[in-house]
Amino acid sequence: MSPSPRSIAALAWPLLVLTGCSFFGVPDDPTPPGSLPAELSCGDQWTVDGLTGADAIPLNIDPQTNFLLVGDFGSETLSMRLSRNTGSSIERSLLVWDPVSQRALIPGTQDGTDSLQLELLGTSSVFSGTVTVECSQPAELCFDLTDNDGDGAVDCADLNCAWDPSCNESQDVFFEATVSCDDGDVLVSTAVGPTDNQHTTYRTISAAESALGLEFWGGAELAILAVDEDVESLTILPGGPGLLCFPDPLGSLSDETISCVSTQETEGAELTLTPEQFPVIIEPLGPGWSDLQISPSCAAG
């Protein structure tokens, strides 16, 4: 299957102007090369020309703020990571691939108490390019079953929660189904509670197919493993927005990281898939599905 050019466009959460959210962070003009800033704040863009992998830049981000750290280095050998000092531990977050904006970035939220630092990576590399800090408010609280920032994605389904500890631990698929003509329609309702693990990690290929990036979505996912040989097509009525992941057939659905050959968005409208497209994982933007319906179309006789 060739995914639509609009594939998962609904998931461009921090990059769209959404009702009820206050967005800011239009980059300033790039700064002159050869210098290290005292700190970077929302809206800043800094030229990293001449800096090396030994350099680190403190971040000053207001409390209750979503942020994206975007590195435009022009080379895949140059990278960066976010270092978060919580007071009791140090957490480090690497780049993820955002298939919507076609960029590698580090997403996150600032609760107001953590000390944040951007670290350039490369022991002997001299950097060139820019680092930009994009922000929006209010921030998403990553494990309260609420869409705090109003972007349509709840908790671990929100890109800004990608590296939250609650969203990047191993988790089994909530519900698995093998669809048969003998069983007919399948009706699935999945829901998670405030203490349930909502995480699934998918690994997808960047637009250039030259590097792999991590892509995080969360919620009560449904895995359709296979269909009966008499099934000619399968109609799915999700009843809400979400993401379809078509895994690498050589991979295992029990792996912590699942390789997606392709992804496709759904806004809740009816979808028709053929047996060649399975297995497929369907992930909600909310914490769960309500009455998701799977209907097989079977060969006569």
Secondary structure, 3 states (H helix, E strand, C coil): CCCCCCCCHHHCHHHCCCCCCEEECCCCCCCCCCCCCCCEECCCEEECCCCECCCEEEEECCCCEEEEEEEECCCCCCEEEEEEECCCCEEEEECEEECCCCEEEEEEEECCCCEEEEEEECCCCECCCEEEEEEEECCCCCCCCCCCCCCCCCHHHCHHHCCCHHHCCCCCCCEEEEECCCCCCEEEEECCCCCCCCEEEEEEECCCCCCEEEEEEECCCEEEEEECCCEEEEEEECCCCEEEEEECCCCCCCCCEEEEEEEEEECCCCEEECHHHCCEEEEECCCCEEEEEEEEEECCC
